[in-house]
Amino acid sequence: MMLIKKPLALAGVLLGLLGPAALAEVDANVAKTIKARLEASNPKPKYGDVRETPIEGLYEVELDGGSSTLFVSADGNHFILGDLFQVKSGGGFANLSEGRRATRRAKVMETQNIDDMIVFSPKGETKARIYVFTDVDCGYCRKLHQDVPELNKRGIEVRYLAFPRAGLQSLSYRKLVTAWCAEDSNKTLTALKNRENVPLNVCDNNPVAAQYKLGNEVIDVRGTPTIVMEDGRVVPGYLPPATLVKELGI
């Protein structure tokens, strides 16, 4: 089975194949053949459903919940690992694979219980919301947190989820749990990000481990802070308020 570790960037000759029309349902026999061939070759990954692509004879299969995508031939004997791009008629490219991932992320984040997050809300109208996977021992996480009052002033609600970069056995994990277990979580998180000495309190049934797993396995967080927009777009790293406002279109 051939593996090409490069994104599938399509040239202009394929432009006509990449229209926005709804895709047909995959033939059951084709889907069965592709899945069987992939699983027989390498049973370790978790293969998603087989889907049509805008290119005839090429099918899409997500790996491990969407962390990667395979584009597979109908017989399952060849695939390309990477992203599918559309050549736009007005110029430039559109990453169709990232668009699908963003849609999935948005749906996943919508299902998360806001009561399990530490939320800083505007006093007035909320114009936009961002989800932030954060650590307390991260310099740019602290920098972003210093911007929260300005973000709130501009109508942006900040919803924090925990992501201890050093893992679930680390001091950072215990610090984050302390914030989530506190009676005043907002105040405690701020104190920890300001490097104040806060007594550690690791309570039962806290959501930190589950949020860490969500970041690792679903959102594909690779560092902190990681900002997830309401539409599922991901910003890996710090953005100053003015840039973030522009990205949010407010």
C-alpha positions in Angstrom: 0.0 0.0 0.0 1.5 3.3 -1.0 1.8 6.2 1.5 2.6 9.7 0.4 3.1 12.1 3.3 2.2 15.3 1.6 -1.0 17.3 1.5 -3.2 16.7 -1.6 -3.0 20.2 -3.1 -5.0 20.0 -6.3 -3.9 21.9 -9.5 -6.1 24.1 -11.6 -7.0 21.2 -13.9 -9.2 19.8 -11.1 -11.1 23.0 -10.4 -14.2 21.9 -12.2 -14.4 18.8 -10.0 -14.5 20.7 -6.7 -18.0 22.2 -6.7 -20.1 22.8 -3.6 -22.8 20.3 -4.6 -23.9 17.6 -2.1 -21.9 14.4 -2.3 -23.5 11.1 -3.2 -23.7 8.3 -0.6 -20.8 5.9 -0.8 -21.5 2.5 -2.3 -21.6 0.0 0.5 -19.3 -2.5 -1.2 -16.7 0.2 -1.9 -16.8 1.4 1.7 -16.5 -2.2 2.9 -13.6 -2.9 0.6 -11.7 0.2 1.7 -12.2 -0.3 5.4 -11.2 -4.0 5.2 -8.1 -3.2 3.2 -7.0 -0.5 5.6 -7.7 -2.5 8.7 -5.9 -5.6 7.3 -2.9 -3.4 6.5 -2.7 -1.6 9.9 -5.4 -2.4 12.5 -4.0 0.1 15.1 -5.7 3.3 14.0 -9.4 4.0 14.4 -10.8 4.4 10.9 -13.9 6.6 10.4 -16.7 6.3 7.9 -15.8 6.2 4.2 -17.0 9.4 2.5 -17.2 10.7 -1.1 -14.8 13.4 -2.2 -15.4 15.9 -5.1 -12.9 13.7 -7.1 -14.4 10.7 -8.8 -12.9 7.5 -7.5 -11.2 9.0 -4.5 -12.7 8.5 -1.0 -12.1 10.1 2.4 -11.5 8.3 5.6 -10.6 10.0 8.9 -8.1 8.5 11.3 -8.5 8.5 15.1 -11.5 10.8 15.3 -10.3 13.3 12.7 -6.7 13.9 13.7 -5.6 12.9 10.2 -7.3 12.1 6.9 -6.7 9.5 4.2 -7.8 9.9 0.6 -8.1 6.3 -0.7 -8.7 4.6 -4.0 -11.8 2.6 -4.5 -9.9 -0.7 -4.2 -8.2 0.4 -1.0 -4.8 -0.3 -2.4 -3.5 3.3 -2.5 -4.0 6.4 -0.3 -2.6 9.8 0.3 -2.3 11.2 3.8 -3.0 14.9 4.1 -5.6 17.6 3.3 -7.7 18.2 0.3 -7.6 21.7 -1.2 -9.9 23.5 -3.5 -8.6 25.9 -6.2 -11.0 28.9 -5.8 -12.3 30.6 -8.9 -11.4 34.0 -7.6 -7.9 33.0 -6.7 -6.2 31.2 -3.8 -7.0 27.9 -2.1 -9.5 26.6 0.4 -8.7 23.8 2.7 -11.7 21.5 2.5 -10.4 19.1 5.1 -9.8 21.8 7.6 -13.3 23.2 6.9 -14.8 19.7 7.8 -12.6 19.6 11.0 -13.7 23.0 12.0 -17.4 22.1 11.7 -16.8 19.0 13.8 -14.9 21.0 16.5 -17.7 23.6 16.7 -20.3 20.8 17.3 -18.1 19.2 19.9 -17.6 22.4 21.8 -21.3 23.2 21.7 -21.9 19.9 23.6 -19.5 20.7 26.4 -21.1 21.7 29.8 -20.4 25.4 30.4 -20.7 24.6 34.2 -17.4 22.7 33.8 -15.6 25.7 32.4 -14.3 28.8 34.1 -16.0 31.6 32.3 -15.2 35.3 32.2 -18.2 37.1 30.7 -18.8 40.7 29.5 -20.9 43.0 31.7 -22.8 44.2 28.7 -23.7 42.5 25.4 -21.9 39.3 24.5 -20.9 39.6 20.9 -18.7 36.5 20.6 -17.4 33.6 22.6 -14.0 31.8 22.5 -13.0 28.6 24.1 -9.4 28.6 25.5 -7.5 25.5 26.5 -5.2 26.9 29.2 -2.4 26.1 31.6 -1.4 28.2 34.6 2.4 27.7 34.1 2.4 29.0 30.5 3.8 32.5 29.8 1.4 33.2 26.9 -1.5 31.8 28.9 -0.8 34.5 31.5 -0.4 37.1 28.8 -3.8 36.2 27.3 -5.4 36.2 30.8 -4.1 39.8 31.3 -6.1 40.7 28.2 -9.4 39.1 29.5 -10.8 42.4 30.9 -10.1 44.1 27.5 -11.7 41.2 25.7 -14.8 41.4 28.0 -14.9 45.1 27.4 -15.1 44.4 23.6 -18.0 41.9 24.1 -15.9 38.7 24.0 -16.7 35.9 26.5 -13.7 33.8 27.5 -14.5 30.1 28.3 -11.5 28.3 29.9 -10.9 24.6 29.7 -8.0 23.0 31.5 -5.0 21.6 29.6 -2.0 20.8 31.9 0.8 20.6 29.4 3.0 18.5 31.6 0.3 15.8 32.0 -2.0 14.5 34.7 0.7 13.7 37.2 2.2 17.2 37.2 2.1 20.1 39.6 0.4 22.1 36.8 -2.4 19.6 36.9 -2.9 20.0 40.6 -2.9 23.8 40.2 -5.5 23.7 37.6 -7.7 21.3 39.6 -7.3 23.7 42.5 -8.8 26.5 40.4 -11.7 24.3 39.2 -12.4 23.1 42.7 -12.3 26.5 44.3 -15.4 28.3 45.6 -14.5 31.3 43.4 -12.8 29.6 40.4 -12.4 32.9 38.5 -10.5 34.5 41.3 -8.4 31.4 42.0 -7.4 30.9 38.4 -6.4 34.6 38.2 -4.3 34.2 41.4 -2.6 31.1 40.0 -1.8 32.8 36.7 -0.4 35.8 38.7 1.9 33.3 40.4 0.4 33.8 43.8 0.8 31.2 46.5 -2.5 29.3 46.5 -3.0 26.2 48.7 -3.5 23.1 46.5 -6.9 21.4 46.6 -7.5 18.4 44.5 -11.2 17.6 44.8 -13.0 14.6 43.5 -15.1 14.6 40.3 -13.3 17.6 38.8 -13.4 18.0 34.9 -9.7 18.7 34.4 -8.7 15.2 33.2 -11.7 15.0 30.8 -10.9 18.4 29.3 -7.3 17.4 28.9 -8.4 14.3 27.0 -10.8 16.4 24.9 -7.9 18.7 24.0 -5.6 15.8 23.1 -7.9 13.4 21.3 -10.6 15.6 19.7 -9.4 19.2 19.3 -5.7 18.2 18.7 -4.3 20.8 21.1 -0.6 21.0 20.6 0.3 23.8 23.0 -1.2 26.5 25.2 -3.1 28.7 24.9 -5.2 27.1 22.2 -8.2 29.2 21.2 -11.2 27.6 19.6 -13.6 30.0 17.9 -17.4 29.3 17.9 -17.2 28.2 14.2 -14.5 25.6 15.1 -11.5 27.5 13.8 -8.4 27.0 15.9 -5.8 29.6 16.9 -2.7 27.8 18.3 -1.2 30.5 20.5 -1.6 34.0 21.7 -3.4 36.8 19.8 -3.6 40.4 21.0 -7.1 41.7 21.6 -7.2 43.8 18.4 -6.2 40.9 16.2 -8.6 38.5 18.0 -11.5 41.0 17.5 -10.7 41.1 13.8 -10.6 37.3 13.6 -14.0 37.2 15.3 -15.4 39.8 12.9 -16.8 42.1 15.6 
